[in-house]
């Protein structure tokens, strides 16, 4: 078995021009419909998870010097973090729904063309 030949073919395949098939176009449209919702959800979720963590640190006297005002602030910040994390999924569903509506006609048309060919 000639591994140099196999490696050369795999490198050549990376640089060869690829024809855009209908299935690849369908995958691209599907990704384009879902990507904004995913990006927003991850960003929003990470930010509010960090806010929740800061609130927990303040409330548990890890930061803030253990002062009473820091504990009260920590509870308030924690509640804001919990609220943000809680609304993340419904917001994701709304953004995903809008993305699917935007590309639905193109995706359905392309899917019908692919299924009619087979």
Backbone as a ProteinNet text record, in pm:
[ID]
protein_1_A
[PRIMARY]
XXXXXXXXXXXXXXXXXXXXXXXXXXXXXXXXXXXXXXXXXXXXXXXXXXXXXXXXXXXXXXXXXXXXXXXXXXXXXXXXXXXXXXXXXXXXXXXXXXXXXXXXXXXXXXXXXXXXXX
[TERTIARY]
85	0	89.8	66.7	149.3	82.3	131.9	71	97.6	208.9	238.1	134.3	92.6	-7.6	-141.9	-178.1	-304.8	-303.4	-191.2	-178.8	-187.3	-119.6	-121.2	-262.5	-336.3	-474.5	-563.4	-544.2	-627.6	-598.1	-471.5	-436.4	-492.9	-483.1	-535.8	-687.1	-755.3	-900.9	-937.1	-852.3	-879.5	-873.9	-788.1	-769.7	-849	-908.3	-985.2	-1116	-1159.4	-1284.3	-1399.9	-1487.5	-1601.3	-1726.2	-1802.6	-1929.3	-2032.1	-2108	-2210.9	-2332.9	-2351.5	-2467.4	-2588.1	-2703.5	-2825.4	-2830.7	-2775.1	-2773.2	-2683.7	-2568.9	-2481	-2548.2	-2621.8	-2695.2	-2801.5	-2866.5	-2968.7	-2905.9	-2790.6	-2721	-2681.3	-2632.1	-2593.4	-2713.8	-2826.3	-2947.1	-2993.1	-2985.9	-3026	-2936.2	-2805.7	-2711.8	-2737.3	-2765.2	-2789.1	-2916.3	-3013	-3137	-3115.8	-3028.2	-3011.7	-2896.7	-2798.4	-2678	-2702.4	-2782.3	-2802	-2861	-2952.8	-3013.6	-2909	-2823.5	-2720.4	-2618.7	-2573.8	-2475.3	-2532.3	-2653.8	-2715.6	-2732.5	-2781.1	-2809	-2683.4	-2576.6	-2452.8	-2397.9	-2398.6	-2346.4	-2429.3	-2558.3	-2650.3	-2639	-2634	-2624.8	-2495.2	-2385	-2255.8	-2252.4	-2300.5	-2299.2	-2381.2	-2502.1	-2586.4	-2544.4	-2477	-2419.4	-2307.4	-2229.2	-2124.4	-2184.1	-2291.8	-2360.1	-2411.4	-2470.8	-2519.1	-2403.4	-2290.4	-2174	-2120.5	-2117.1	-2072.3	-2168.7	-2297.1	-2396.6	-2379.9	-2352.6	-2331.3	-2205.7	-2099.7	-1975.5	-1997.6	-2072.5	-2102.2	-2189.2	-2289.5	-2381.8	-2315.5	-2219	-2151.3	-2024.1	-2003.6	-1894	-1755.6	-1751.2	-1622	-1553	-1630.6	-1580	-1666.9	-1617.4	-1695.7	-1668.2	-1577.6	-1538.6	-1638.9	-1744.2	-1841.2	-1931.3	-1935.4	-2022	-2168.2	-2255.8	-2399.3	-2448.8	-2398.5	-2440.2	-2396.1	-2280	-2230.4	-2318.6	-2363.6	-2452.8	-2584.7	-2639.8	-2765.9	-2748.4	-2637.2	-2608.3	-2593.1	-2528.4	-2509.3	-2640.7	-2732.6	-2864.8	-2935.8	-2929.1	-2993.5	-2928.3	-2795.7	-2724.8	-2753.9	-2761.5	-2794.2	-2933	-3027.7	-3164	-3166.3	-3090.5	-3081.1	-3020.1	-2916.6	-2854.5	-2949.6	-3025.5	-3124	-3229.7	-3275.4	-3376.4	-3322.5	-3198.8	-3139.2	-3122.6	-3076.3	-3059.3	-3195.3	-3295.7	-3428.9	-3496.2	-3473.4	-3539.9	-3459	-3342.7	-3256.2	-3322.9	-3379.6	-3438.7	-3560.8	-3654.9	-3766.2	-3719.9	-3618	-3565.5	-3504	-3430.9	-3372	-3480.2	-3588.7	-3696.7	-3756.3	-3772.3	-3827.5	-3733.5	-3604	-3507.1	-3497.9	-3499.1	-3493.1	-3617.1	-3731.3	-3855.9	-3851.7	-3799.6	-3788.8	-3690.2	-3579.4	-3482.2	-3539.6	-3616.5	-3678.8	-3784.2	-3859.2	-3959.2	-3891.9	-3779.1	-3709.1	-3660.9	-3611.6	-3554.2	-3644	-3764.3	-3851.3	-3883	-3916	-3956.4	-3840.3	-3719.7	-3603.5	-3568.1	-3573.4	-3540.1	-3641.2	-3768.4	-3871.8	-3862.5	-3835.9	-3821.9	-3704.4	-3592.8	-3473.6	-3491.2	-3555.2	-3581.1	-3673.8	-3772.2	-3864.3	-3789.2	-3700.2	-3620.2	-3533.8	-3472.7	-3387.4	-3469.4	-3584.9	-3667	-3727	-3753	-3807.2	-3701.8	-3574	-3467.6	-3448.8	-3472.1	-3451.2	-3572.1
-117.4	0	124	210.6	329.2	447.4	481.6	589.4	726.4	740.7	868.2	899.4	797.9	815	853.4	787.5	817.6	960.7	999.6	1135.5	1238.5	1211.3	1303.7	1319.7	1210.3	1217.8	1296.8	1280.5	1354.1	1504.2	1539.2	1680.9	1737	1661.1	1706.3	1724.7	1638.8	1652.1	1779.6	1821.5	1945.5	2067.2	2062.5	2177.9	2169.2	2055.2	2039.9	2117.6	2171.2	2245.6	2147.7	2181.4	2094.3	2154	2069.1	2112.3	2122.5	2228.9	2248.4	2164	2056.1	1972.1	2030.6	1979.3	2029.5	1994.9	1881.2	1843.8	1940.1	1977.7	2073	2209.8	2249.5	2376	2370.8	2255.3	2238	2247.8	2186.4	2194.5	2338.4	2411.5	2550.9	2635.7	2615.3	2690.9	2656.8	2530	2488	2552.3	2552.4	2616.1	2766	2828	2971.4	3007	2917.7	2942.2	2927	2834.8	2804.2	2878.8	2923.9	2982.1	3107	3204.6	3322.6	3288.5	3193.6	3153.2	3088.6	3005.8	2939.7	3039.1	3129	3228.4	3315.4	3362.6	3446	3369	3246.5	3168.3	3139.4	3098.9	3071.7	3199	3308.2	3433.6	3481.7	3484.3	3528.8	3437.9	3308.1	3212.8	3225.9	3241.5	3256.1	3383.1	3492.3	3619.2	3610	3556.7	3552	3442.7	3338.6	3241.2	3306.7	3391.4	3464.4	3564.4	3631	3723	3645.9	3530.4	3446.5	3404.7	3369.3	3329.7	3442.8	3563.5	3679.2	3703.8	3692.3	3708.8	3605.2	3481.6	3376.3	3404	3449.7	3480.9	3593.6	3695.2	3804.5	3756	3677	3630.4	3534.2	3457.9	3360.7	3418.2	3548	3621.1	3577.6	3527.7	3494.7	3622.7	3714.1	3845.5	3949.8	4069.2	4176.1	4195.4	4120.2	4141.8	4092.6	4025.8	3973	4077.6	4192.9	4300.3	4266.9	4322.9	4299	4352.4	4469.3	4526.2	4437.4	4369.7	4282.4	4158.4	4107.1	3990.9	4028.7	4143.5	4188.9	4214	4275	4298.4	4165.5	4071.3	3939.1	3868.8	3881	3819.4	3885	4017.7	4088.6	4052.2	4049.6	4014.6	3869.6	3781.9	3641.7	3624.8	3701.7	3695.6	3742.3	3846.9	3893.4	3783.3	3716.3	3606.3	3490.8	3455.4	3346.6	3383.7	3509.5	3554.2	3546.5	3590.5	3586.5	3445.1	3355.9	3216.3	3151.9	3190.6	3131.5	3170.4	3292.4	3336.4	3300.7	3242.7	3211.9	3115.2	3007.4	2908	2961.6	3030.4	3087	3186.6	3266.2	3358.7	3281.2	3174.4	3087.6	3032.8	2984	2928	3032.4	3155.6	3262.7	3297.1	3310.7	3344.6	3230.7	3106.9	2991.4	2985.2	3013.1	3013.8	3118.3	3236.7	3341.9	3302.7	3240	3194.3	3086.4	2996.3	2891.1	2948.6	3047.3	3111.9	3180.8	3243.3	3319.4	3229.2	3110.7	3021.2	2903.1	2897.4	2781.1	2754.4	2856.6	2834.2	2778.6	2832.4	2783.1	2640.4	2612.2	2478.5	2376.3	2410.2	2316.5	2292.7	2398.7	2384.1	2293.1	2316.3	2237.2	2093	2073.5	1937.5	1862.2	1932.9	1868.4	1829.6	1915.4	1882.4	1759.1	1752.4	1638.2	1509.4	1516.8	1395.1	1352.4	1447	1411.1	1345.6	1379.2	1318.1	1171.2	1135.3	996.1	919.5
0	0	0	-95.2	-111.6	-40.7	78.3	155.4	94.3	22.5	-42.7	-149.5	-220.6	-326.7	-265.2	-156.9	-89.6	-36.4	24.5	77.2	-35.6	-146.7	-260.5	-315.5	-322.9	-372.8	-277.4	-146.2	-51.2	-56.4	-74.3	-87.5	-217.3	-324.9	-453.2	-445.6	-372.1	-357.1	-281.7	-188.3	-115.3	-206.4	-308.1	-396.5	-526.1	-553.7	-676.6	-666.5	-778.5	-780.7	-763	-671.2	-642.4	-704.6	-770.2	-826.7	-715	-718.8	-617.4	-654.3	-582	-607.5	-536.4	-572	-510	-361.1	-325.7	-184.2	-105.5	-163.5	-96.7	-85	-188.1	-182	-72.8	-60.4	42.8	182.5	201.2	330.4	362.1	260.8	282.1	323.5	254.8	289.7	431.2	467.2	600.6	706.2	681.2	774.1	783.8	668.9	666.9	744.1	744.4	818.1	968.5	1009.5	1151.3	1218.9	1143.7	1202.6	1288.2	1245	1330.5	1467	1470.4	1597.6	1688.2	1633	1713.6	1766.9	1682.5	1725.6	1837.3	1819.3	1921.8	2052.2	2042.6	2162.5	2242.8	2174.9	2247.1	2311.8	2238.4	2292	2411.1	2393.9	2499.4	2621.3	2598.8	2709.1	2786.4	2716.3	2783.7	2867	2809.7	2882.4	3010.8	3000.8	3120.2	3217.9	3171.7	3264.5	3345.2	3279.4	3351.5	3450.3	3410.7	3502.6	3624	3600.8	3710.4	3801.6	3743.4	3821.8	3907.8	3852.3	3930.8	4046.4	4018.2	4124.5	4234.2	4196.1	4296.4	4379	4311.2	4383.8	4484.5	4445.2	4537.7	4653.6	4624.7	4728.8	4825.9	4778.8	4865.6	4928	4913.6	4976.4	4925.8	4801.6	4742	4696.3	4640.3	4603.4	4672.9	4683.7	4744.7	4891.6	4947.8	5086.8	5189.1	5150.6	5246	5306.8	5248.6	5298.6	5271	5350.6	5334	5200.4	5161.4	5032.5	4916.7	4929.8	4823.1	4810.2	4923.2	4921	4855	4893.3	4833.3	4683.6	4646.7	4504.8	4431.3	4496	4435.6	4409.6	4502.6	4483.1	4365.2	4357.6	4245.3	4111.9	4107.9	3984.3	3946.2	4046.5	4020.4	3961.4	4010.2	3956.5	3811.6	3781.8	3642.4	3555.2	3603.9	3529.4	3507.4	3611.3	3598.3	3496.1	3499.2	3403	3260.5	3241.3	3107.4	3055.5	3141.6	3100.9	3073.3	3150.2	3134.4	3003.2	2956.7	2833.7	2708.6	2726.5	2613.2	2514.5	2563.1	2473.6	2398	2463.4	2385	2278.1	2309	2209.2	2093.6	2125	2021.8	1929.6	1987.2	1906.3	1811.4	1859.6	1776.1	1660.4	1690.3	1585.1	1484.2	1532.3	1442.7	1353.4	1410.3	1333.2	1221.8	1252.6	1151.5	1041.3	1079.7	981.1	890.8	949.2	868.2	774.4	822.5	736.6	618.2	645.2	541.5	428.1	460.8	360	326.1	379.8	361.2	214.7	139.4	0.1	-82.2	-63.2	-137.3	-96.6	32.9	81.2	31.9	38.2	-7.7	-158.4	-233.9	-378.5	-412.1	-348.9	-374.6	-329.2	-214.2	-164.9	-259.1	-314.4	-410	-537.1	-583.7	-702.7	-677.9	-560.2	-529.3	-520	-455.9	-441.5	-575.4	-664.4	-796.5	-884.9	-863.3	-943.4	-910.1	-784.8	-743.1	-770.1
[MASK]
++++++++++++++++++++++++++++++++++++++++++++++++++++++++++++++++++++++++++++++++++++++++++++++++++++++++++++++++++++++

